[in-house]
């Protein structure tokens, strides 16, 4: 279309403006602007796209609403037939929101129309209905020579331009969305901006920021605000009063929440240095939090308190909010009175109601193992040791120790003791009765214990060898371990086979007596029997009978505080005669003196 062409409204066009028979806004706006004086090129400049305006003018001309000033009133049938075939394309075109900016339209009509024009007044009333389109990118319009291309080609180019202008502009995606799209496979290699390494760099930077935020939140969150609630839950879960000193985050051995200086029980029977809570992340915000692990460090558990921890509760509301899957114990102790078996590691089992149902503890070197499980309200316990050195002084070495028994709120009882030590064996039973005071009683039977090893423990300077067998009763009482040790008493029968007493020479003292006594030497015997009584003050031997071929002795002896004392009637059998004489033994273990008594 010639951009210098001038159009004027026909009678039908004037009637369409007055009666508002044209509903399409863009077409109506162009019809109003045609006044018989303004060229099509000037009208097109007001809309911003000449091709679209030319198409709309062509539509108006096809409908007989406008005509060129220099053309006849009647259109040829050939032109009408060609324009009718374009109706589909024009309808698609004019459906696009291409209305011009209201200010530009007003300025165009101020230049091209008289103020008193009724068409301008109608156009001004229509301005509030117009909306400003999104400015299209400035594209240099191709120079078209008049008559160079027909109307159909112009309209099609206008439609292509309108469709490209109406396409939504894709907004740049944020860094997080690009990361998610990358992992979801929605970003192709062509969509990546820059080399692939720059994309991964952004991914790593984003992840580093997220990790930094998580670590900062983990360390600076005010955990103390939850301390009263945690104490309440722990008290309900264990059925015992629980007090927690402090709460803080911890990283080792893995991220956790650490409860420091925890005590449980009315008298603090359970003391724990640190309890680390390691939850399952997926349950933190659920109704019931699951603790994947409770790590107990530096705990001291009183053995007498175990039945209280395992007591069943009728209703335990805390179990609805907290569940413990596993409890690990590290560097902890089992307390008995005020003594302790320390350096224990292992596990505890806690049921859904929070009651302790089983334990399995052992020393770091594996020398000692303690197991316990509750059955019918009573604990069954077992103690196993291999090459285990008892704590404290004196310290005994157990080659093998196996003990089984029961534990309840009244007593700890080992019904079966099997011990191998100092090349011999010991069996028996022991029981501790909880009360005020605590009472100990038991029976022990030994067979062929090596006296050389025992004397090194209890009397290092005493030189006595042989195989010891005895059957004794043990008793004592005390609320503290030291008090119990001081009250211990063992009494019963003893026998020593194939023995020897060093630094005591009974034969020399009888045959060649000296005024100041006899030192040194030794006395061998086949067996030595008698009664024994041991307490904190020492060991008393009575009704002693010693036999060694032609040598025999009867009497008593006392070993206490590193000294030996006693009297013996010694008999020597000769080929023709026999000698019987009393002797005394006095002095320290390392240098006793044997004197003949007159």
C-alpha positions as CSV (number, residue, x, y, z in Angstrom):
1,X,0.0,0.0,0.0
2,X,1.2,3.5,-0.9
3,X,2.1,5.2,2.4
4,X,1.1,8.6,0.8
5,X,-2.4,7.4,0.0
6,X,-5.2,9.4,1.7
7,X,-8.4,7.7,2.7
8,X,-11.8,9.2,3.6
9,X,-14.8,7.6,5.3
10,X,-17.7,6.4,3.2
11,X,-21.3,6.9,4.2
12,X,-21.2,3.4,5.7
13,X,-18.0,4.4,7.6
14,X,-19.6,7.5,9.0
15,X,-22.6,5.4,10.0
16,X,-20.4,2.8,11.7
17,X,-18.6,5.5,13.8
18,X,-21.9,7.0,14.9
19,X,-23.7,3.7,15.7
20,X,-20.6,1.9,17.1
21,X,-21.3,-1.1,14.8
22,X,-17.5,-2.0,14.8
23,X,-16.6,-3.7,18.1
24,X,-13.0,-4.6,17.4
25,X,-11.0,-1.8,19.2
26,X,-8.0,-1.5,16.8
27,X,-10.2,-1.4,13.7
28,X,-12.5,1.2,15.2
29,X,-9.5,3.4,16.3
30,X,-8.1,3.4,12.8
31,X,-11.6,4.2,11.3
32,X,-11.9,7.2,13.6
33,X,-8.5,8.5,12.7
34,X,-9.2,8.5,8.9
35,X,-10.3,12.0,8.0
36,X,-9.6,12.5,4.3
37,X,-6.4,14.5,4.9
38,X,-3.9,12.3,6.8
39,X,-1.8,9.9,4.6
40,X,-1.6,6.3,5.6
41,X,2.1,6.7,6.4
42,X,1.4,9.3,9.0
43,X,-1.3,7.1,10.6
44,X,1.1,4.2,10.7
45,X,3.8,6.2,12.5
46,X,1.3,6.8,15.4
47,X,0.8,3.0,15.9
48,X,4.5,2.2,15.7
49,X,4.1,-0.6,13.0
50,X,3.3,0.5,9.4
51,X,2.5,-3.0,8.2
52,X,-0.2,-3.6,10.8
53,X,-1.9,-0.2,10.1
54,X,-1.8,-0.9,6.3
55,X,-3.6,-4.2,6.9
56,X,-6.3,-2.6,9.1
57,X,-6.9,0.1,6.4
58,X,-7.2,-2.6,3.8
59,X,-9.8,-4.3,6.0
60,X,-11.8,-1.1,6.3
61,X,-11.5,-0.6,2.5
62,X,-12.7,-4.2,1.9
63,X,-15.8,-3.6,4.1
64,X,-16.6,-0.4,2.2
65,X,-16.1,1.8,5.2
66,X,-13.3,3.9,3.7
67,X,-12.1,4.7,0.2
68,X,-9.1,6.4,-1.3
69,X,-9.7,10.0,-2.2
70,X,-8.4,9.6,-5.7
71,X,-10.3,6.3,-6.5
72,X,-13.8,5.8,-7.8
73,X,-16.7,5.0,-5.4
74,X,-17.2,1.5,-6.9
75,X,-14.6,-1.2,-6.3
76,X,-13.9,-3.8,-9.0
77,X,-15.2,-7.3,-8.4
78,X,-11.7,-8.7,-8.9
79,X,-10.3,-6.6,-6.0
80,X,-13.2,-7.6,-3.8
81,X,-12.6,-11.3,-4.5
82,X,-8.9,-11.0,-3.7
83,X,-9.5,-9.1,-0.5
84,X,-12.2,-11.5,0.6
85,X,-9.6,-14.3,0.6
86,X,-7.5,-12.4,3.1
87,X,-10.2,-12.2,5.7
88,X,-8.9,-15.2,7.7
89,X,-5.4,-13.7,7.9
90,X,-6.7,-10.3,8.9
91,X,-8.9,-11.7,11.7
92,X,-5.9,-13.5,13.2
93,X,-3.9,-10.3,12.9
94,X,-6.3,-7.9,14.5
95,X,-6.8,-10.3,17.5
96,X,-3.4,-9.2,18.8
97,X,-3.3,-6.4,21.4
98,X,-1.6,-3.8,19.3
99,X,-3.4,-0.6,20.3
100,X,-1.1,2.4,20.3
101,X,-0.2,4.5,23.4
102,X,-3.0,6.9,24.3
103,X,-0.7,9.9,24.3
104,X,0.6,9.2,20.9
105,X,-3.0,8.9,19.5
106,X,-4.0,12.2,21.1
107,X,-1.0,14.0,19.6
108,X,-1.7,12.4,16.1
109,X,-5.3,13.7,16.1
110,X,-4.3,17.1,17.4
111,X,-2.1,17.4,14.3
112,X,-4.5,15.9,11.8
113,X,-8.0,16.9,12.9
114,X,-10.0,20.0,13.7
115,X,-11.1,20.5,17.3
116,X,-14.8,20.7,16.2
117,X,-14.6,17.4,14.3
118,X,-17.3,15.0,15.6
119,X,-15.0,12.1,14.8
120,X,-12.3,13.4,17.1
121,X,-14.8,13.8,19.9
122,X,-15.9,10.2,19.4
123,X,-12.2,9.1,19.3
124,X,-11.4,11.0,22.5
125,X,-14.3,9.3,24.3
126,X,-12.8,5.9,23.2
127,X,-9.3,6.8,24.7
128,X,-10.0,5.5,28.2
129,X,-10.7,2.1,26.7
130,X,-7.2,1.9,25.2
131,X,-4.2,0.4,27.0
132,X,-0.6,0.9,26.3
133,X,1.2,-2.1,24.7
134,X,4.6,-3.4,25.8
135,X,7.1,-1.4,23.7
136,X,8.5,-3.6,21.0
137,X,12.2,-3.7,20.2
138,X,13.2,-1.1,17.6
139,X,13.6,-2.8,14.3
140,X,14.7,-1.0,11.2
141,X,11.7,-1.2,8.8
142,X,12.7,-2.3,5.3
143,X,12.3,0.3,2.6
144,X,9.4,-0.7,0.4
145,X,8.9,0.8,-3.0
146,X,5.4,1.7,-4.0
147,X,3.9,-1.2,-6.0
148,X,6.8,-3.5,-5.1
149,X,4.7,-6.0,-3.4
150,X,1.0,-6.7,-3.2
151,X,-1.3,-6.3,-0.2
152,X,-1.3,-10.1,0.7
153,X,2.5,-10.1,1.2
154,X,2.4,-7.0,3.4
155,X,-0.3,-8.4,5.6
156,X,1.6,-11.7,6.0
157,X,4.8,-9.9,7.0
158,X,2.7,-7.8,9.5
159,X,1.3,-11.0,11.0
160,X,4.8,-12.5,11.4
161,X,6.0,-9.3,13.1
162,X,3.0,-9.2,15.4
163,X,3.4,-12.8,16.5
164,X,7.1,-12.3,17.3
165,X,6.4,-9.1,19.2
166,X,3.6,-10.8,21.3
167,X,5.9,-13.7,22.3
168,X,6.6,-13.5,26.1
169,X,10.1,-12.4,27.1
170,X,11.7,-15.1,29.2
171,X,13.0,-13.7,32.4
172,X,16.5,-14.8,33.5
173,X,16.3,-17.6,36.0
174,X,17.7,-17.1,39.5
175,X,20.8,-19.1,40.6
176,X,18.8,-21.5,42.8
177,X,16.3,-22.2,40.0
178,X,19.2,-22.8,37.5
179,X,20.8,-25.3,40.0
180,X,17.5,-27.2,40.4
181,X,16.8,-27.2,36.6
182,X,20.4,-28.5,36.0
183,X,19.9,-31.5,38.3
184,X,16.4,-32.1,37.0
185,X,17.8,-32.2,33.4
186,X,15.8,-29.2,32.2
187,X,19.0,-27.2,31.2
188,X,20.6,-28.4,28.0
189,X,24.1,-27.7,27.0
190,X,23.0,-24.9,24.6
191,X,21.2,-23.2,27.5
192,X,24.2,-23.0,29.7
193,X,25.8,-19.6,29.8
194,X,29.6,-19.8,29.6
195,X,31.7,-22.9,29.8
196,X,30.5,-25.9,31.8
197,X,33.0,-25.3,34.5
198,X,31.3,-21.9,35.3
199,X,28.0,-23.7,35.9
200,X,29.6,-26.2,38.4
201,X,31.4,-23.3,40.1
202,X,28.0,-21.7,40.7
203,X,26.7,-25.0,42.0
204,X,29.6,-25.4,44.4
205,X,29.3,-21.8,45.6
206,X,25.6,-22.2,46.2
207,X,26.1,-25.5,48.1
208,X,28.9,-23.9,50.2
209,X,26.6,-21.0,51.1
210,X,23.9,-23.4,52.2
211,X,26.3,-25.5,54.2
212,X,27.6,-22.3,55.9
213,X,24.1,-21.3,56.8
214,X,23.4,-24.7,58.2
215,X,26.6,-24.8,60.3
216,X,25.9,-21.3,61.6
217,X,22.4,-22.2,62.6
218,X,23.7,-25.4,64.2
219,X,26.2,-23.6,66.4
220,X,24.4,-20.4,67.3
221,X,20.9,-21.7,67.9
222,X,19.7,-21.0,71.5
223,X,19.4,-24.6,72.6
224,X,19.1,-23.6,76.3
225,X,15.5,-22.6,75.8
226,X,14.6,-26.2,75.3
227,X,16.5,-27.5,78.4
228,X,13.4,-27.5,80.8
229,X,11.4,-29.4,78.2
230,X,14.2,-32.0,77.7
231,X,14.5,-32.5,81.5
232,X,10.8,-33.1,81.7
233,X,10.8,-35.6,78.9
234,X,13.8,-37.5,80.3
235,X,12.2,-37.6,83.8
236,X,9.0,-39.0,82.3
237,X,10.9,-41.5,80.1
238,X,13.1,-42.9,82.8
239,X,10.6,-42.6,85.6
240,X,13.3,-41.0,87.7
241,X,14.1,-37.3,88.5
242,X,16.6,-36.0,85.9
243,X,18.7,-32.9,86.1
244,X,20.8,-31.6,83.2
245,X,23.6,-29.1,83.8
246,X,23.8,-27.6,80.3
247,X,23.1,-28.2,76.6
248,X,25.3,-27.4,73.6
249,X,26.1,-28.5,70.0
250,X,28.8,-31.1,69.4
251,X,30.6,-32.2,66.2
252,X,32.3,-35.4,67.3
253,X,32.0,-38.3,66.6
254,X,29.2,-36.8,64.4
255,X,27.0,-33.7,64.7
256,X,24.8,-34.0,67.8
257,X,23.3,-32.1,70.7
258,X,25.3,-32.7,74.0
259,X,23.6,-32.8,77.4
260,X,26.3,-32.1,80.0
261,X,26.5,-33.1,83.7
262,X,23.3,-35.2,83.8
263,X,22.1,-36.9,87.0
264,X,19.2,-39.3,87.5
265,X,17.6,-40.7,90.6
266,X,16.6,-39.2,93.9
267,X,20.2,-39.4,95.2
268,X,22.1,-39.1,91.9
269,X,22.6,-42.9,91.6
270,X,23.2,-42.4,87.9
271,X,25.8,-39.7,86.9
272,X,26.7,-39.0,83.3
273,X,29.3,-36.6,82.0
274,X,27.8,-36.2,78.6
275,X,24.8,-37.6,76.7
276,X,24.9,-36.9,72.9
277,X,21.6,-37.0,71.1
278,X,21.8,-38.1,67.5
279,X,18.3,-38.0,65.9
280,X,17.0,-39.2,62.6
281,X,16.9,-36.1,60.6
282,X,13.6,-37.1,58.9
283,X,11.8,-37.2,62.3
284,X,13.0,-33.9,63.8
285,X,9.8,-32.1,62.9
286,X,7.4,-35.1,63.2
287,X,5.2,-35.8,66.1
288,X,7.5,-38.5,67.4
289,X,11.2,-37.8,67.3
290,X,13.4,-40.9,66.8
291,X,16.8,-40.9,68.4
292,X,19.0,-43.0,66.2
293,X,21.6,-43.0,68.9
294,X,22.2,-41.9,72.4
295,X,25.9,-41.8,73.2
296,X,26.6,-41.9,76.9
297,X,30.1,-40.8,77.9
298,X,31.8,-41.0,81.3
299,X,28.9,-42.4,83.1
300,X,28.8,-43.9,86.6
301,X,26.0,-46.4,87.0
302,X,25.3,-47.8,90.5
303,X,24.6,-51.5,90.2
304,X,21.9,-51.3,92.9
305,X,20.1,-48.7,90.8
306,X,19.6,-51.0,87.8
307,X,16.3,-52.4,89.1
308,X,14.9,-48.9,89.5
309,X,15.8,-48.0,85.9
310,X,14.1,-51.1,84.6
311,X,10.9,-50.7,86.6
312,X,7.8,-50.7,84.4
313,X,5.6,-47.7,84.4
314,X,1.8,-47.9,84.0
315,X,1.7,-44.9,81.6
316,X,4.6,-43.2,80.0
317,X,3.5,-40.3,77.9
318,X,7.1,-39.3,76.9
319,X,7.3,-42.5,74.8
320,X,4.7,-41.0,72.5
321,X,7.1,-38.1,71.7
322,X,10.5,-39.7,71.9
323,X,11.8,-43.1,70.8
324,X,15.4,-44.3,71.4
325,X,16.7,-46.9,68.9
326,X,20.2,-47.5,70.3
327,X,22.2,-46.4,73.4
328,X,26.0,-46.6,73.2
329,X,28.2,-46.3,76.4
330,X,31.8,-45.0,76.2
331,X,34.4,-44.8,79.0
332,X,31.9,-45.5,81.8
333,X,31.9,-47.3,85.1
334,X,29.8,-49.7,87.1
335,X,29.7,-48.6,90.7
336,X,29.4,-51.0,93.7
337,X,29.2,-49.1,97.0
338,X,32.0,-46.5,96.4
339,X,34.1,-48.8,94.2
340,X,34.1,-48.8,90.5
341,X,34.8,-51.0,87.5
342,X,35.9,-48.3,85.0
343,X,36.9,-48.0,81.4
344,X,33.8,-49.8,80.1
345,X,32.3,-49.5,76.7
346,X,29.1,-51.1,75.3
347,X,25.4,-50.8,74.7
348,X,22.2,-50.4,76.7
349,X,18.8,-51.5,75.5
350,X,15.8,-49.3,76.3
351,X,12.2,-50.3,75.4
352,X,9.5,-48.0,74.0
353,X,8.4,-47.2,77.5
354,X,11.9,-45.9,78.4
355,X,12.7,-48.8,80.8
356,X,16.2,-50.3,80.7
357,X,16.0,-53.9,79.7
358,X,19.5,-55.1,78.9
359,X,23.2,-54.0,79.1
360,X,26.4,-55.3,77.6
361,X,29.6,-53.7,78.7
362,X,33.3,-54.5,78.5
363,X,36.7,-53.1,79.1
364,X,38.6,-51.6,76.2
365,X,41.1,-54.5,76.1
366,X,38.3,-57.1,76.2
367,X,39.6,-58.6,79.4
368,X,36.3,-58.0,81.3
369,X,32.7,-58.4,80.0
370,X,29.5,-57.7,81.9
371,X,26.1,-58.8,80.5
372,X,22.6,-58.3,82.0
373,X,19.0,-58.7,81.0
374,X,15.8,-58.4,82.8
375,X,13.4,-61.4,82.9
376,X,10.2,-61.4,84.9
377,X,11.2,-58.3,86.9
378,X,14.6,-59.9,87.9
379,X,18.0,-59.2,86.3
380,X,20.1,-62.1,85.2
381,X,23.7,-61.0,85.2
382,X,27.0,-62.6,84.1
383,X,30.6,-61.6,84.5
384,X,33.3,-63.0,82.3
385,X,37.1,-62.2,82.5
386,X,40.2,-63.4,80.8
387,X,43.5,-62.3,82.1
388,X,41.8,-59.6,84.2
389,X,43.6,-57.7,86.9
390,X,41.3,-56.5,89.7
391,X,41.3,-52.8,90.5
392,X,42.5,-51.5,93.8
393,X,45.1,-52.8,96.3
394,X,45.8,-55.7,96.7
395,X,45.2,-56.6,93.0
396,X,44.7,-60.2,92.0
397,X,45.1,-61.6,88.5
398,X,42.3,-63.8,87.3
399,X,43.2,-66.1,84.4
400,X,39.6,-67.0,83.9
401,X,36.5,-65.7,85.8
402,X,32.9,-66.8,85.1
403,X,30.1,-65.7,87.3
404,X,26.4,-65.9,86.9
405,X,23.6,-64.7,89.1
406,X,20.7,-62.4,89.7
407,X,20.0,-58.9,90.7
408,X,16.9,-57.3,92.2
409,X,16.0,-54.5,94.5
410,X,17.1,-56.5,97.6
411,X,20.3,-58.2,96.6
412,X,23.0,-59.0,94.0
413,X,23.8,-62.7,94.1
414,X,26.3,-64.8,92.1
415,X,25.1,-68.3,92.5
416,X,28.0,-69.8,90.5
417,X,31.6,-68.7,90.6
418,X,34.2,-70.5,88.5
419,X,37.7,-69.0,88.7
420,X,41.1,-70.1,87.5
421,X,44.0,-68.2,89.1
422,X,47.6,-68.8,90.3
423,X,47.7,-72.2,88.7
424,X,44.6,-73.4,90.7
425,X,40.9,-73.2,90.8
426,X,38.2,-71.7,92.9
427,X,34.4,-72.1,93.0
428,X,31.7,-70.7,95.2
429,X,29.0,-68.2,95.6
430,X,28.7,-64.6,96.8
431,X,25.8,-62.3,97.7
432,X,25.4,-58.6,98.5
433,X,22.3,-57.7,100.4
434,X,21.3,-54.1,100.0
435,X,20.4,-52.5,103.3
436,X,21.8,-50.3,106.0
437,X,24.5,-51.5,106.2
438,X,25.2,-53.6,103.1
439,X,26.0,-57.2,104.0
440,X,28.3,-59.6,102.2
441,X,28.3,-63.4,102.6
442,X,29.5,-66.3,100.6
443,X,31.4,-69.6,100.4
444,X,34.6,-70.3,98.5
445,X,36.3,-73.6,97.8
446,X,39.8,-73.6,96.3
447,X,42.0,-76.3,94.8
448,X,45.8,-76.2,94.3
449,X,46.3,-72.5,94.4
450,X,49.9,-71.5,94.1
451,X,51.0,-70.0,97.4
452,X,54.0,-68.4,95.8
453,X,51.7,-66.2,93.7
454,X,49.3,-65.4,96.5
455,X,52.0,-64.4,98.9
456,X,53.4,-62.0,96.4
457,X,50.1,-60.2,96.5
458,X,49.3,-60.3,100.2
459,X,52.7,-60.7,101.8
460,X,55.5,-60.0,99.3
461,X,58.4,-60.7,101.8
462,X,57.0,-64.0,103.0
463,X,58.6,-67.0,101.3
464,X,56.0,-69.8,101.3
465,X,55.4,-72.3,98.4
466,X,52.9,-75.2,97.9
467,X,49.5,-75.9,96.6
468,X,46.7,-74.4,98.8
469,X,43.3,-75.9,99.1
470,X,40.7,-74.5,101.4
471,X,37.0,-74.2,102.1
472,X,36.0,-71.0,103.8
473,X,33.0,-68.8,104.6
474,X,33.2,-65.1,103.9
475,X,31.1,-62.4,105.6
476,X,31.3,-58.6,106.1
477,X,29.2,-55.5,106.2
478,X,29.5,-51.8,105.4
479,X,28.0,-49.0,103.3
480,X,31.4,-48.1,101.8
481,X,33.9,-50.4,100.2
482,X,36.7,-49.5,102.7
483,X,34.3,-50.3,105.6
484,X,33.3,-53.5,104.0
485,X,37.0,-54.5,103.5
486,X,37.8,-53.8,107.2
487,X,34.9,-55.9,108.3
488,X,35.6,-58.9,106.1
489,X,36.2,-62.2,107.8
490,X,37.0,-65.5,106.3
491,X,37.2,-68.7,108.2
492,X,37.4,-72.4,107.4
493,X,39.8,-75.3,106.8
494,X,42.9,-75.2,104.8
495,X,45.6,-77.6,103.5
496,X,48.9,-77.1,101.8
497,X,50.6,-79.9,99.8
498,X,54.2,-80.2,98.8
499,X,55.2,-77.0,100.4
500,X,58.3,-75.2,101.8
501,X,58.8,-72.4,104.3
502,X,61.9,-70.3,103.5
503,X,64.0,-68.7,106.3
504,X,62.5,-71.1,108.9
505,X,64.6,-74.2,109.8
506,X,62.8,-76.3,112.4
507,X,65.2,-79.3,112.3
508,X,68.3,-77.1,112.9
509,X,66.6,-75.2,115.8
510,X,65.9,-78.6,117.6
511,X,69.2,-80.4,116.8
512,X,71.6,-77.5,117.2
513,X,69.9,-74.9,119.3
514,X,71.5,-71.5,119.8
515,X,71.0,-68.9,122.5
516,X,70.0,-66.2,120.0
517,X,68.0,-68.6,117.8
518,X,68.4,-69.9,114.3
519,X,68.1,-67.8,111.2
520,X,67.9,-68.9,107.6
521,X,67.5,-72.3,106.2
522,X,64.1,-73.8,105.2
523,X,61.7,-76.5,106.1
524,X,60.0,-78.8,103.6
525,X,56.8,-80.6,104.3
526,X,54.5,-83.0,102.5
527,X,51.3,-81.4,103.8
528,X,50.2,-78.8,106.3
529,X,46.6,-78.8,107.5
530,X,44.7,-76.7,110.0
531,X,42.0,-74.1,110.7
532,X,42.3,-70.5,109.4
533,X,40.7,-67.2,110.3
534,X,41.5,-64.1,108.3
535,X,40.4,-60.5,108.9
536,X,41.6,-57.0,108.3
537,X,44.2,-57.4,111.1
538,X,45.9,-60.5,109.7
539,X,45.8,-64.3,109.3
540,X,45.6,-66.8,112.2
541,X,46.4,-70.5,111.7
542,X,45.3,-72.9,114.5
543,X,45.3,-76.7,115.0
544,X,48.2,-76.8,112.5
545,X,49.5,-80.3,111.7
546,X,52.7,-80.5,109.6
547,X,54.2,-83.7,108.4
548,X,57.3,-84.3,106.3
549,X,58.7,-87.8,106.6
550,X,60.6,-87.9,109.9
551,X,59.7,-84.3,110.8
552,X,56.4,-83.2,112.3
553,X,55.0,-80.2,114.0
554,X,51.8,-79.1,115.9
555,X,50.9,-75.6,116.9
556,X,49.5,-72.2,116.0
557,X,50.8,-69.3,114.0
558,X,49.9,-65.6,113.4
559,X,50.8,-63.5,110.3
560,X,50.1,-59.8,110.7
561,X,51.6,-56.5,109.6
562,X,54.6,-58.1,107.9
563,X,55.5,-60.2,111.0
564,X,55.2,-63.9,111.8
565,X,54.8,-65.3,115.3
566,X,53.8,-68.6,116.8
567,X,54.7,-71.8,118.7
568,X,55.2,-75.3,117.4
569,X,55.9,-78.7,119.0
570,X,58.5,-80.2,116.7
571,X,59.2,-83.9,116.6
572,X,62.1,-85.6,114.9
573,X,62.1,-89.3,114.3
574,X,65.5,-91.0,114.2
575,X,66.5,-94.6,113.6
576,X,66.7,-95.4,117.3
577,X,65.3,-92.4,119.2
578,X,62.8,-89.6,118.7
579,X,63.1,-86.0,119.8
580,X,60.3,-83.7,120.7
581,X,60.9,-80.0,121.5
582,X,58.8,-76.8,121.5
583,X,60.1,-73.9,119.4
584,X,59.0,-70.3,118.9
585,X,59.0,-68.4,115.6
586,X,59.2,-64.6,115.8
587,X,60.2,-61.7,113.6
588,X,59.6,-60.1,110.2
589,X,58.8,-62.2,107.2
590,X,62.1,-61.5,105.7
591,X,64.2,-62.6,108.8
592,X,62.3,-64.6,111.3
593,X,64.1,-66.3,114.3
594,X,63.5,-69.9,115.5
595,X,64.3,-70.5,119.2
596,X,64.2,-73.7,121.2
597,X,62.0,-73.3,124.3
598,X,63.1,-74.9,127.5
